[in-house]
Amino acid sequence: MNRYVVGENVTTPDGKGKVYAYSNNWYTVKLEKHGEIKYYTEPQLSKV
């Protein structure tokens, strides 16, 4: 089971964002600041 779910707010190395999708151990996160889409592995993320 994934630690984070789609729609969950998370903290990334680039700032806060929202989990958009999960695939093959990669989380797609839409960053709050610029609406930018970035990809992270689970160890890079933390709860808000």
Residue, then its C-alpha position, 0 to 999 in steps of 0.5 A: m500500500n502506498r504511503y500517500v494517496v492521490g489528492e493528499n497534500v505533501t511536502t517535497p524538496d521543492g515545496k508543498g504540493k498535492v499528489y496527482a498520481y502514483s505509478n511505478n513507485w513514482y509520485t506525480v506531485k503538482l507544486e503549489k507555488h507555480g502549478e508545476i508537475k514534478y515526480y518524486t519517490e516516496p523517501q523524498l516526500s513527507k506529510v505536510 
